[in-house]
Amino acid sequence: MLSAIMVTLDVISRKLIGFTISGSDEISGYIFAASTTWSYSYCLFARANIRIDAFYNLLSLKPKAILDMIGLLLLLYYIYLLTTNAFGMFLENVKFNSSAQTTLATPLWIPQLFWVSGLFFFLLSLAFLSVYGFAALVRGDWATINKIAGVRTVEEEIIEETHV
């Protein structure tokens, strides 16, 4: 909210009096990147991710569960690669004390700390759900896999929207 207020004030002051709040766009970009990575875990647990599910909805529970586990494991692998590379970049920026080439000259490790920690938390969340889902897969508990990794049904979304 503070970022939105800062950008709004910057736009208004630039338009009316020709004065700019230097760095408002940079700061809001850092906040956006960090808040986005921290919201990934919420979306994972709320099953709020967007999928193309036209064909998926025609399947029975077992094939859905298998596809959900494949999707979860592929996402885990992708986020593992992303997090390890982001962490390597973070360490490099700490080592060389890199700063942004902007008027604020922000030390890059500061915003990257929040960004990488959000990615790491998402990686841990994915690992937890993958292990939980794999245990359900071994038991043949297709409903549990659907409940933790599947697409929310229209009925579930309606219930959530009308009872919140």
Backbone as CSV, one residue per row, in Angstrom:
resi,resn,N_x,N_y,N_z,CA_x,CA_y,CA_z,C_x,C_y,C_z
1,MET,0.830,-1.183,0.000,0.000,0.000,0.000,0.880,1.253,0.000
2,LEU,1.940,1.198,0.813,2.845,2.357,0.859,3.527,2.578,-0.492
3,SER,3.840,1.476,-1.161,4.453,1.584,-2.480,3.495,2.256,-3.464
4,ALA,2.226,1.872,-3.418,1.225,2.473,-4.306,1.048,3.961,-4.005
5,ILE,1.054,4.303,-2.730,0.938,5.717,-2.342,2.146,6.500,-2.839
6,MET,3.339,5.924,-2.683,4.555,6.600,-3.117,4.544,6.843,-4.634
7,VAL,4.149,5.842,-5.407,4.107,5.990,-6.862,3.039,7.005,-7.256
8,THR,1.899,6.969,-6.586,0.831,7.933,-6.873,1.298,9.357,-6.604
9,LEU,1.947,9.566,-5.464,2.468,10.896,-5.145,3.525,11.337,-6.155
10,ASP,4.339,10.392,-6.596,5.368,10.703,-7.591,4.729,11.160,-8.899
11,VAL,3.707,10.442,-9.361,3.036,10.799,-10.619,2.362,12.167,-10.499
12,ILE,1.657,12.397,-9.390,0.954,13.671,-9.201,1.942,14.829,-9.093
13,SER,2.999,14.657,-8.299,3.963,15.752,-8.147,4.720,16.023,-9.443
14,ARG,4.990,15.001,-10.214,5.668,15.191,-11.490,4.769,15.955,-12.462
15,LYS,3.492,15.653,-12.438,2.550,16.296,-13.356,2.245,17.739,-12.958
16,LEU,2.069,17.968,-11.647,1.630,19.290,-11.189,2.769,20.283,-10.967
17,ILE,3.850,19.826,-10.344,4.921,20.780,-10.000,6.270,20.441,-10.617
18,GLY,6.308,19.379,-11.420,7.554,19.033,-12.100,8.608,18.440,-11.187
19,PHE,8.207,17.936,-10.038,9.135,17.340,-9.084,8.897,15.834,-9.040
20,THR,9.957,15.048,-9.027,9.814,13.597,-8.980,10.432,13.035,-7.708
21,ILE,9.802,11.992,-7.200,10.354,11.263,-6.053,11.275,10.211,-6.641
22,SER,12.536,10.473,-6.605,13.512,9.594,-7.227,13.502,8.217,-6.573
23,GLY,13.388,7.190,-7.388,13.479,5.819,-6.903,12.162,5.158,-6.570
24,SER,11.050,5.857,-6.737,9.767,5.234,-6.385,9.483,4.012,-7.256
25,ASP,9.836,4.088,-8.531,9.623,2.944,-9.411,10.543,1.784,-9.042
26,GLU,11.767,2.100,-8.645,12.719,1.065,-8.257,12.252,0.355,-6.989
27,ILE,11.865,1.119,-6.000,11.412,0.534,-4.734,10.158,-0.303,-4.943
28,SER,9.214,0.203,-5.723,7.990,-0.561,-5.962,8.290,-1.851,-6.733
29,GLY,9.276,-1.827,-7.605,9.680,-3.051,-8.311,10.251,-4.085,-7.362
30,TYR,11.078,-3.652,-6.425,11.630,-4.568,-5.429,10.520,-5.163,-4.559
31,ILE,9.592,-4.325,-4.146,8.491,-4.792,-3.305,7.614,-5.770,-4.077
32,PHE,7.373,-5.473,-5.341,6.566,-6.370,-6.168,7.231,-7.737,-6.312
33,ALA,8.530,-7.759,-6.591,9.245,-9.024,-6.772,9.218,-9.852,-5.492
34,ALA,9.469,-9.213,-4.362,9.482,-9.941,-3.094,8.088,-10.437,-2.721
35,SER,7.097,-9.587,-2.842,5.740,-9.996,-2.449,5.198,-11.076,-3.379
36,THR,5.600,-11.055,-4.621,5.160,-12.087,-5.558,5.703,-13.451,-5.144
37,THR,6.989,-13.539,-4.833,7.552,-14.840,-4.459,6.965,-15.346,-3.146
38,TRP,6.675,-14.447,-2.225,6.078,-14.881,-0.961,4.620,-15.312,-1.149
39,SER,3.952,-14.827,-2.184,2.551,-15.223,-2.413,2.442,-16.573,-3.107
40,TYR,3.518,-17.078,-3.688,3.474,-18.364,-4.375,2.989,-19.482,-3.449
41,SER,3.488,-19.514,-2.224,3.099,-20.578,-1.298,1.623,-20.497,-0.947
42,TYR,1.137,-19.283,-0.770,-0.300,-19.138,-0.502,-1.112,-19.715,-1.656
43,CYS,-0.732,-19.357,-2.873,-1.455,-19.866,-4.048,-1.374,-21.384,-4.140
44,LEU,-0.239,-21.944,-3.755,-0.071,-23.396,-3.782,-1.036,-24.063,-2.808
45,PHE,-1.073,-23.583,-1.568,-1.925,-24.214,-0.553,-3.403,-23.908,-0.778
46,ALA,-3.705,-22.774,-1.376,-5.104,-22.424,-1.671,-5.572,-23.017,-2.994
47,ARG,-4.656,-23.689,-3.701,-4.926,-24.243,-5.035,-5.491,-23.166,-5.947
48,ALA,-4.861,-22.010,-5.911,-5.335,-20.854,-6.677,-4.558,-20.647,-7.963
49,ASN,-3.717,-21.604,-8.315,-2.959,-21.453,-9.553,-3.866,-21.668,-10.754
50,ILE,-3.510,-21.070,-11.850,-4.321,-21.134,-13.067,-3.844,-22.313,-13.906
51,ARG,-4.783,-23.106,-14.347,-4.479,-24.245,-15.218,-5.481,-24.291,-16.354
52,ILE,-5.067,-24.910,-17.422,-5.996,-25.192,-18.521,-6.564,-26.575,-18.223
53,ASP,-7.823,-26.617,-17.842,-8.372,-27.859,-17.308,-9.564,-28.415,-18.092
54,ALA,-9.719,-28.064,-19.341,-10.862,-28.547,-20.127,-10.820,-30.068,-20.258
55,PHE,-9.684,-30.629,-20.610,-9.535,-32.073,-20.750,-9.444,-32.737,-19.379
56,TYR,-8.787,-32.080,-18.464,-8.567,-32.593,-17.107,-9.890,-32.934,-16.427
57,ASN,-10.898,-32.099,-16.585,-12.184,-32.315,-15.923,-12.943,-33.523,-16.461
58,LEU,-12.555,-34.046,-17.604,-13.212,-35.227,-18.163,-12.654,-36.530,-17.607
59,LEU,-11.533,-36.451,-16.894,-10.868,-37.646,-16.382,-11.465,-38.093,-15.051
60,SER,-11.227,-39.363,-14.717,-11.640,-39.865,-13.406,-10.602,-39.441,-12.361
61,LEU,-10.856,-39.781,-11.110,-10.030,-39.309,-10.000,-8.581,-39.812,-10.072
62,LYS,-8.364,-41.069,-10.445,-7.012,-41.640,-10.478,-6.113,-40.953,-11.514
63,PRO,-6.542,-40.812,-12.779,-5.679,-40.105,-13.740,-5.448,-38.643,-13.356
64,LYS,-6.470,-38.009,-12.768,-6.286,-36.630,-12.292,-5.192,-36.570,-11.237
65,ALA,-5.229,-37.511,-10.298,-4.236,-37.533,-9.212,-2.833,-37.757,-9.762
66,ILE,-2.708,-38.642,-10.728,-1.389,-38.897,-11.326,-0.884,-37.655,-12.051
67,LEU,-1.759,-37.012,-12.808,-1.367,-35.765,-13.485,-1.030,-34.662,-12.484
68,ASP,-1.786,-34.589,-11.381,-1.498,-33.595,-10.340,-0.119,-33.824,-9.735
69,MET,0.233,-35.075,-9.481,1.552,-35.380,-8.917,2.668,-35.076,-9.914
70,ILE,2.436,-35.387,-11.179,3.437,-35.058,-12.201,3.632,-33.543,-12.255
71,GLY,2.519,-32.816,-12.258,2.607,-31.354,-12.272,3.314,-30.799,-11.045
72,LEU,3.021,-31.363,-9.880,3.648,-30.916,-8.640,5.153,-31.177,-8.664
73,LEU,5.542,-32.363,-9.129,6.968,-32.695,-9.184,7.712,-31.862,-10.228
74,LEU,7.079,-31.594,-11.360,7.716,-30.732,-12.361,7.882,-29.306,-11.841
75,LEU,6.871,-28.812,-11.130,6.980,-27.483,-10.533,8.068,-27.461,-9.468
76,LEU,8.160,-28.517,-8.673,9.218,-28.619,-7.657,10.594,-28.554,-8.316
77,TYR,10.779,-29.283,-9.391,12.064,-29.280,-10.088,12.386,-27.889,-10.650
78,TYR,11.395,-27.262,-11.276,11.607,-25.928,-11.842,11.959,-24.913,-10.751
79,ILE,11.228,-24.931,-9.656,11.484,-23.974,-8.578,12.814,-24.277,-7.898
80,TYR,13.201,-25.544,-7.840,14.528,-25.890,-7.324,15.610,-25.223,-8.175
81,LEU,15.497,-25.369,-9.488,16.483,-24.742,-10.378,16.477,-23.221,-10.235
82,LEU,15.297,-22.631,-10.198,15.173,-21.186,-10.071,15.765,-20.698,-8.748
83,THR,15.447,-21.395,-7.659,15.921,-20.979,-6.336,17.430,-21.120,-6.210
84,THR,17.989,-22.222,-6.697,19.433,-22.390,-6.579,20.179,-21.349,-7.412
85,ASN,19.669,-21.037,-8.590,20.308,-20.001,-9.402,20.141,-18.615,-8.788
86,ALA,18.968,-18.343,-8.240,18.735,-17.055,-7.582,19.619,-16.914,-6.356
87,PHE,19.783,-18.000,-5.607,20.640,-17.958,-4.425,22.101,-17.735,-4.822
88,GLY,22.521,-18.361,-5.923,23.883,-18.136,-6.418,24.099,-16.688,-6.819
89,MET,23.089,-16.093,-7.461,23.186,-14.681,-7.833,23.222,-13.794,-6.592
90,PHE,22.414,-14.134,-5.604,22.403,-13.391,-4.343,23.791,-13.439,-3.685
91,LEU,24.390,-14.619,-3.596,25.719,-14.755,-2.989,26.779,-13.973,-3.764
92,GLU,26.670,-13.985,-5.077,27.608,-13.238,-5.913,27.490,-11.736,-5.662
93,ASN,26.260,-11.255,-5.526,26.049,-9.828,-5.266,26.507,-9.426,-3.868
94,VAL,26.397,-10.337,-2.912,26.931,-10.066,-1.568,28.455,-10.006,-1.638
95,LYS,29.054,-10.979,-2.318,30.506,-11.071,-2.418,31.111,-9.826,-3.062
96,PHE,30.517,-9.367,-4.143,31.066,-8.226,-4.866,30.442,-6.898,-4.462
97,ASN,29.518,-6.939,-3.494,28.834,-5.731,-3.026,28.233,-4.948,-4.204
98,SER,27.539,-5.664,-5.078,26.939,-5.067,-6.272,25.797,-4.144,-5.889
99,SER,25.662,-3.077,-6.658,24.553,-2.151,-6.412,23.851,-1.859,-7.734
100,ALA,22.601,-1.423,-7.619,21.806,-1.105,-8.802,22.386,0.120,-9.502
101,GLN,22.302,0.135,-10.803,22.793,1.271,-11.591,21.682,2.314,-11.713
102,THR,21.241,2.799,-10.574,20.158,3.777,-10.506,20.577,4.903,-9.570
103,THR,19.715,5.895,-9.442,20.034,7.010,-8.548,20.101,6.580,-7.089
104,LEU,19.359,5.564,-6.713,19.413,5.074,-5.323,20.647,4.226,-5.057
105,ALA,21.201,3.624,-6.085,22.356,2.734,-5.957,22.145,1.713,-4.844
106,THR,20.982,1.083,-4.856,20.625,0.102,-3.840,21.568,-1.088,-3.890
107,PRO,22.142,-1.487,-2.744,22.902,-2.746,-2.734,21.946,-3.889,-3.104
108,LEU,22.256,-4.617,-4.161,21.317,-5.587,-4.719,20.984,-6.737,-3.774
109,TRP,21.858,-7.020,-2.829,21.582,-8.133,-1.934,20.391,-7.848,-1.020
110,ILE,20.080,-6.577,-0.788,18.967,-6.251,0.124,17.623,-6.679,-0.467
111,PRO,17.238,-6.223,-1.665,15.967,-6.716,-2.203,16.015,-8.199,-2.570
112,GLN,17.195,-8.671,-2.971,17.308,-10.071,-3.347,17.154,-11.003,-2.146
113,LEU,17.483,-10.538,-0.971,17.300,-11.342,0.239,15.825,-11.702,0.414
114,PHE,14.934,-10.727,0.237,13.499,-10.975,0.375,12.970,-11.829,-0.779
115,TRP,13.481,-11.581,-1.973,13.080,-12.331,-3.157,13.491,-13.801,-3.042
116,VAL,14.752,-14.045,-2.701,15.261,-15.412,-2.607,14.617,-16.150,-1.433
117,SER,14.389,-15.462,-0.327,13.757,-16.136,0.810,12.329,-16.561,0.465
118,GLY,11.617,-15.768,-0.317,10.289,-16.164,-0.773,10.345,-17.387,-1.675
119,LEU,11.326,-17.420,-2.566,11.501,-18.592,-3.429,11.844,-19.829,-2.604
120,PHE,12.712,-19.663,-1.609,13.113,-20.788,-0.762,11.918,-21.324,0.025
121,PHE,11.088,-20.426,0.559,9.897,-20.862,1.293,8.943,-21.608,0.367
122,PHE,8.812,-21.140,-0.868,7.973,-21.827,-1.843,8.538,-23.206,-2.159
123,LEU,9.851,-23.309,-2.281,10.494,-24.596,-2.531,10.214,-25.567,-1.388
124,LEU,10.324,-25.091,-0.159,10.018,-25.944,0.998,8.550,-26.366,1.004
125,SER,7.664,-25.453,0.662,6.236,-25.763,0.602,5.962,-26.829,-0.459
126,LEU,6.592,-26.686,-1.611,6.431,-27.677,-2.680,6.986,-29.037,-2.266
127,ALA,8.129,-29.033,-1.593,8.718,-30.294,-1.137,7.789,-30.979,-0.137
128,PHE,7.227,-30.205,0.786,6.287,-30.764,1.756,5.079,-31.384,1.055
129,LEU,4.461,-30.644,0.146,3.292,-31.176,-0.552,3.647,-32.373,-1.428
130,SER,4.833,-32.381,-2.004,5.253,-33.508,-2.837,5.406,-34.778,-2.010
131,VAL,6.016,-34.662,-0.836,6.173,-35.824,0.044,4.803,-36.300,0.527
132,TYR,3.970,-35.356,0.922,2.614,-35.694,1.375,1.815,-36.355,0.246
133,GLY,1.926,-35.795,-0.945,1.244,-36.362,-2.098,1.785,-37.721,-2.483
134,PHE,3.101,-37.901,-2.383,3.699,-39.196,-2.709,3.234,-40.264,-1.723
135,ALA,3.127,-39.910,-0.442,2.616,-40.860,0.556,1.176,-41.259,0.217
136,ALA,0.383,-40.292,-0.209,-0.999,-40.595,-0.608,-1.013,-41.448,-1.874
137,LEU,-0.084,-41.202,-2.781,0.009,-41.983,-4.020,0.326,-43.445,-3.709
138,VAL,1.247,-43.674,-2.782,1.616,-45.038,-2.394,0.414,-45.759,-1.781
139,ARG,-0.393,-45.052,-1.008,-1.592,-45.635,-0.392,-2.742,-45.778,-1.386
140,GLY,-2.621,-45.136,-2.546,-3.713,-45.139,-3.506,-4.840,-44.206,-3.108
141,ASP,-4.520,-43.197,-2.322,-5.510,-42.236,-1.826,-5.612,-41.077,-2.823
142,TRP,-6.359,-41.312,-3.896,-6.465,-40.349,-4.990,-7.166,-39.065,-4.549
143,ALA,-8.127,-39.191,-3.643,-8.883,-38.024,-3.178,-7.982,-37.042,-2.427
144,THR,-7.044,-37.565,-1.626,-6.125,-36.682,-0.896,-5.230,-35.925,-1.864
145,ILE,-4.742,-36.618,-2.881,-3.897,-35.943,-3.872,-4.686,-34.841,-4.556
146,ASN,-5.937,-35.145,-4.900,-6.780,-34.127,-5.528,-7.017,-32.955,-4.588
147,LYS,-7.152,-33.247,-3.300,-7.423,-32.202,-2.322,-6.212,-31.285,-2.096
148,ILE,-4.997,-31.825,-2.236,-3.807,-30.995,-1.977,-3.182,-30.418,-3.239
149,ALA,-3.396,-31.064,-4.386,-2.700,-30.615,-5.595,-3.604,-30.453,-6.802
150,GLY,-4.858,-30.814,-6.673,-5.754,-30.767,-7.819,-6.344,-29.395,-8.059
151,VAL,-7.047,-29.300,-9.150,-7.736,-28.068,-9.517,-9.008,-27.972,-8.681
152,ARG,-9.267,-26.789,-8.153,-10.517,-26.600,-7.409,-11.692,-26.725,-8.361
153,THR,-12.729,-27.376,-7.882,-13.928,-27.511,-8.704,-14.716,-26.209,-8.668
154,VAL,-15.634,-26.098,-9.585,-16.505,-24.923,-9.629,-17.302,-24.839,-8.334
155,GLU,-17.754,-25.983,-7.834,-18.520,-26.011,-6.588,-17.686,-25.495,-5.413
156,GLU,-16.416,-25.905,-5.337,-15.533,-25.423,-4.260,-15.342,-23.915,-4.344
157,GLU,-15.194,-23.407,-5.545,-15.015,-21.966,-5.701,-16.279,-21.201,-5.333
158,ILE,-17.426,-21.743,-5.688,-18.694,-21.088,-5.332,-18.869,-21.064,-3.824
159,ILE,-18.582,-22.198,-3.167,-18.702,-22.263,-1.702,-17.778,-21.235,-1.053
160,GLU,-16.547,-21.168,-1.536,-15.596,-20.208,-0.961,-16.057,-18.776,-1.135
161,GLU,-16.570,-18.453,-2.311,-17.005,-17.086,-2.584,-18.259,-16.701,-1.816
162,THR,-19.142,-17.645,-1.560,-20.406,-17.303,-0.897,-20.353,-17.433,0.615
163,HIS,-19.331,-18.075,1.168,-19.249,-18.263,2.615,-18.094,-17.497,3.257
164,VAL,-17.457,-16.635,2.542,-16.322,-15.884,3.106,-16.789,-14.608,3.750
